[in-house]
Amino acid sequence: MTPALNGSTSTANGHTNGANGVHPAKKGSLDGFGTRAIHAGSEANEETGAVIPPISLSTTYKQNGVGVHKGFEYSRSGNPNRNAFETTLAALESGGAHALAFASGSATTATVLQSLGPDAHIISVNDVYGGTFRYMRRVASENQGLETTFVDLENADDDTIRAAFRPNTKLIWIESPTNPTLRLIDIPRIVALARAAPSDPLVLVDNTFLSPFYASPLLQGADIVMHSLTKYVNGHSDVVMGALILPAHRAAFADKLRFLQNAIGAVPSAYDCWLAQRGAKTLHLRMKAHGTNALAVARALQRSPHVQEVIYPGLTSHPRNDLAYRSLAPHARAFVDRYVQEHGDEALGFPYGGMISFRIRGGAREAEKFLTATRLFTLAESLGGVESLAELPAQMTHGSIPAEERALLGIGDNLVRLSVGVEEEEDLVADVEQALEAAAALSATSA
Ligand SMILES: *Cc1c(COP(=O)(O)O)cnc(C)c1O
């Protein structure tokens, strides 16, 4: 429903998300996750009855008198498709009330960091997404004097983390699981440390890898959730977009971010919003399938004599498997508990997103052979789409990290990252098994 049809007043930028009166997100918040994914922000069109909202391509909106309009003036400031999708996002990210959509995950990151102003300090998880690292180190540092301390937020003890805080520390940047070694950060622990810090920094969680289905960082005390919607939320590898979601009590900060979103113009197109909203309607179905498929593939990798180590936080063998379970979103926990009940101990774990990393026996040659021998896993960067992808972080997504730093982070030449899609489980397992055999045959002939 558009703000105009909702009868609420427009703000400076024509946006009324989460404002007064009955709001679709509020109505939807009583429903379960999958119901919200399909209905929140997706009301039938009042004028035509169209069940699916039309794509509103107009850049400008007629005013009946100067300043008298239906909530929209100019499409950068507010657009029916973007507003509708932002309502969906606020309803999907549990604990969220305000959502903002951006032209990419990277534009989202840039906007948040710009909001901190000049000469701020932030603390970031040390193996943060490469583009985020680049923005912190090469853009924000030069343009606004932002200083970043990178900390191993998984293993550092409380004193070490406390020592990183400064009087001007304004933000803590968390990603969990990290990429590509899937280390888990204990979000409530970091939130507690932040709350005790004199500068009262905000805690942001980049929730891209788990999506709003598996994790609800806002319910764990985080102040802001960020997503590259390009990945799971859109889910079909055909839209580049990002988002921020904030809880109700962060309304003032949400307003500031919305001002910047409009001023910077880092906005997505109406068409992309429409596509991503369509993608998000099946998020719950896809995430369950990504999770069960990934667990099956992780088990197959674990069984294989050609694999040195499998990293999947849902496996009981993962060092933080307990934390993975504790950190599940409420709706994901219900799904996981049912899965474990049905599959018992031979499940060897539980579904926890679709990302797996593993170290193949051998080195770069075996890894490359594996990557070109798969039939269904496509050799490509990115993740989170319905189709399975595989890549070599050391030379692809993480190739710009200096070799010594890569070694410290555990990103060796034999580390393969899989984005497990939603194809049939047996087909994916068979594909991984035959590609492992092909890689092993290569080392046998060359030995
Ligand atoms: C892809 C990604 C980003 C950047 O998002 P874009 O949409 O590519 O700009 C940020 N964080 C994580 C974890 C990502 O995977």
The ligand as a Gaussian input file, in Angstrom:
#p B3LYP/6-31G(d) Opt

LIG

0 1
 C       28.418000      -8.875000      -1.798000
 C       28.614000      -8.403000      -0.403000
 C       28.685000      -7.041000      -0.091000
 C       28.647000      -5.953000      -1.163000
 O       27.419000      -5.895000      -1.791000
 P       27.213000      -5.466000      -3.350000
 O       25.755000      -5.629000      -3.529000
 O       28.052000      -6.411000      -4.176000
 O       27.692000      -4.068000      -3.499000
 C       28.823000      -6.680000       1.238000
 N       28.916000      -7.620000       2.213000
 C       28.869000      -8.941000       1.943000
 C       28.977000      -9.917000       3.056000
 C       28.724000      -9.381000       0.636000
 O       28.696000     -10.700000       0.382000

